[in-house]
Amino acid sequence: MKYLISKEVDGKAAYYTIRWSPMAKADKYSILGSVPAMGGMAELYYMDAKGKLCLYMIARSYYGGLRASLRTATDPETEKDEKRRAILMEHEDKIYYRYSLLESKDDMSDIMYFYLSTYLPHKRHKHSGRYDNIFVSEADSGKLVTID
């Protein structure tokens, strides 16, 4: 599988590279047939009225795997979060996702820390505690980059 997250460590610094799957339209049947039931990271987007993809969720999944997590997160009947359910209902046929596989819970925590610290710098976030510095780069087959 080529949609993997890799890591290099140099002392107390971790360098992650995320190789994302191509962006795919969220449909329960395509998710069930194409997303592995393995741990990893996923991003969910909705397409706005101007045709722009807007990130609304980044998630990690280790229990149950990405297939189950994406299936739940893209269905307004199973999504528990009110804000995300409202997005799903408003943009019902314009939800997209991409994913990358990773089995380490600690590595997922480090990557989530990086993203959340980038998107929400005013809030305090936790990471695995193994590294002083965490860096993430994206290798994206769809040429969509969410970080600089």
C-alpha positions as CSV (number, residue, x, y, z in Angstrom):
1,M,0.0,0.0,0.0
2,K,1.5,3.3,-1.0
3,Y,-0.6,5.6,1.3
4,L,1.6,5.4,4.3
5,I,3.0,7.7,6.9
6,S,6.7,7.4,7.4
7,K,9.0,8.8,10.1
8,E,12.6,9.7,10.6
9,V,14.1,10.6,13.9
10,D,17.1,12.8,14.5
11,G,17.8,13.1,18.2
12,K,14.8,14.6,19.8
13,A,13.1,15.6,16.5
14,A,10.7,13.6,14.5
15,Y,10.1,14.2,10.8
16,Y,6.8,12.6,9.4
17,T,5.9,12.3,5.8
18,I,2.3,11.7,4.9
19,R,1.5,10.1,1.6
20,W,-2.2,10.8,1.1
21,S,-4.6,8.7,-0.9
22,P,-6.2,10.5,-3.8
23,M,-9.2,12.7,-2.7
24,A,-12.4,10.7,-3.0
25,K,-16.0,11.6,-2.8
26,A,-17.5,10.2,0.4
27,D,-20.0,7.4,-0.3
28,K,-20.6,4.5,2.1
29,Y,-20.2,1.9,-0.6
30,S,-16.9,3.2,-1.9
31,I,-15.6,3.6,1.6
32,L,-16.5,0.1,2.4
33,G,-14.9,-1.2,-0.8
34,S,-11.7,0.8,-0.9
35,V,-10.6,2.1,2.5
36,P,-8.6,-0.4,4.5
37,A,-9.7,-1.5,8.0
38,M,-6.4,-0.4,9.4
39,G,-5.2,2.5,11.6
40,G,-4.3,5.8,10.2
41,M,-5.1,9.5,9.7
42,A,-7.9,11.0,7.6
43,E,-9.0,14.4,6.5
44,L,-12.6,15.3,5.6
45,Y,-13.6,18.2,3.4
46,Y,-16.8,19.7,2.1
47,M,-17.1,21.6,-1.2
48,D,-18.4,25.1,-0.8
49,A,-20.7,27.0,-3.3
50,K,-17.6,28.3,-5.1
51,G,-16.2,24.8,-5.6
52,K,-13.5,25.1,-3.0
53,L,-12.7,22.2,-0.8
54,C,-12.8,23.2,2.9
55,L,-11.2,21.1,5.6
56,Y,-13.6,20.5,8.5
57,M,-12.1,17.4,10.2
58,I,-8.8,15.7,10.7
59,A,-9.0,12.4,12.5
60,R,-6.9,9.5,13.7
61,S,-8.3,6.0,13.9
62,Y,-6.7,3.0,15.6
63,Y,-9.6,1.1,17.1
64,G,-11.8,-0.2,14.4
65,G,-9.7,1.3,11.6
66,L,-10.1,4.0,9.0
67,R,-12.9,2.2,7.2
68,A,-15.2,2.2,10.2
69,S,-14.2,5.7,11.2
70,L,-14.8,7.3,7.8
71,R,-18.0,5.4,7.3
72,T,-19.4,6.8,10.6
73,A,-17.9,10.3,10.1
74,T,-19.5,10.7,6.6
75,D,-23.0,9.7,7.5
76,P,-25.3,12.3,9.2
77,E,-27.2,9.5,10.9
78,T,-24.1,8.1,12.6
79,E,-22.1,11.3,13.2
80,K,-22.5,12.3,16.8
81,D,-21.0,15.8,16.7
82,E,-23.7,18.4,16.0
83,K,-21.4,20.8,14.0
84,R,-20.1,18.0,11.8
85,R,-23.6,16.5,11.3
86,A,-24.8,20.0,10.2
87,I,-22.0,20.1,7.6
88,L,-22.9,16.7,6.4
89,M,-26.5,17.6,6.0
90,E,-25.8,20.9,4.3
91,H,-23.2,19.6,1.9
92,E,-24.7,16.0,1.7
93,D,-23.3,15.0,-1.8
94,K,-20.2,17.2,-1.6
95,I,-18.1,15.5,1.1
96,Y,-14.6,14.3,0.3
97,Y,-11.9,12.5,2.2
98,R,-8.3,11.3,2.0
99,Y,-6.4,9.0,4.2
100,S,-3.0,7.6,5.1
101,L,-2.2,4.4,7.0
102,L,-0.3,4.3,10.3
103,E,-0.5,1.8,13.1
104,S,1.3,3.7,15.9
105,K,-1.0,5.5,18.4
106,D,2.0,7.6,19.6
107,D,2.9,8.7,16.1
108,M,-0.8,9.6,15.5
109,S,-0.7,11.7,18.6
110,D,2.4,13.6,17.4
111,I,0.9,14.2,14.0
112,M,-2.4,15.4,15.5
113,Y,-0.4,17.7,17.8
114,F,1.3,19.2,14.8
115,Y,-1.9,19.8,12.9
116,L,-3.9,21.1,15.8
117,S,-1.0,23.4,16.9
118,T,-0.9,24.8,13.3
119,Y,-4.7,25.2,13.0
120,L,-5.5,26.2,16.6
121,P,-2.3,27.8,18.0
122,H,-4.1,29.5,20.8
123,K,-5.1,26.2,22.4
124,R,-2.8,23.8,24.3
125,H,-2.4,20.4,22.7
126,K,-0.7,17.1,23.8
127,H,1.7,14.9,21.9
128,S,3.4,11.6,22.8
129,G,6.2,13.3,24.8
130,R,8.9,11.5,22.9
131,Y,10.2,14.4,20.9
132,D,11.0,18.0,21.5
133,N,10.3,19.0,17.9
134,I,7.7,17.5,15.5
135,F,7.7,18.2,11.7
136,V,5.2,17.0,9.1
137,S,5.4,17.2,5.3
138,E,2.8,16.0,2.9
139,A,3.3,14.0,-0.3
140,D,-0.1,14.4,-1.9
141,S,-1.2,12.6,-5.1
142,G,-4.1,15.1,-5.5
143,K,-1.8,18.1,-5.2
144,L,-3.9,19.4,-2.3
145,V,-1.7,20.7,0.6
146,T,-3.2,21.7,3.9
147,I,0.0,22.8,5.6
148,D,3.0,24.9,4.4
